[in-house]
């Protein structure tokens, strides 16, 4: 699977816009989105996208952080990474 396969359609433009901003500004861009887990579950993620140049080609390098633990703590629910929530 690749980034496009893991991204629900409504977040595709969010990703494209973040990449345009990162490359255009030459700086990291942080944003939130959802991605699909292999189980089909949609998971809230924080993405930090950094511009990177390979020769003359600009690409993005992303660091992704699972927001489930943070969101569970905010609602008072426990998060267990090996459970179904």
GIKAPE-V998950 format. One record per pair of residues at least 12 apart in sequence whose ideal C-beta (glycine too) atoms are under 8 Angstrom apart, sorted by the first residue. I is the first residue (numbers start at 1). J is the second residue. D is the distance in whole Angstrom. If there is no record, write none. Layout:
i=<I:I>
j=<J:J>
d=<D:D>
This chain:
i=<1:3:3:5:6:6:7:7:7:8:8:8:8:11:11:11:14:14:15:18:18:18:18:19:19:22:22:22:22:23:23:23:25:26:27:28:28:28:28:29:29:30:30:30:30:31:31:31:32:32:32:32:32:33:33:35:43:43:43:44:44:44:44:45:45:45:45:46:46:46:47:47:47:47:48:48:48:48:49:49:50:50:68:68:69:72>
j=<38:15:62:36:35:36:33:35:36:34:35:36:42:33:34:35:31:33:33:31:47:49:60:49:60:49:50:51:60:51:58:60:51:51:51:48:49:50:51:48:49:46:47:48:49:46:47:49:44:45:46:47:67:45:47:64:66:67:68:66:67:68:71:64:65:66:67:64:65:67:62:63:64:65:62:63:64:65:61:62:62:63:81:85:81:85>
d=<8:7:8:8:5:5:7:6:7:6:8:7:6:4:6:8:6:6:7:5:7:5:8:6:5:5:6:4:6:5:5:7:8:6:7:6:7:5:8:7:5:7:7:5:8:8:6:7:7:7:6:7:7:6:6:7:6:8:6:8:4:7:6:5:7:6:6:7:4:6:5:7:5:8:7:5:8:8:7:5:8:8:8:8:8:7>
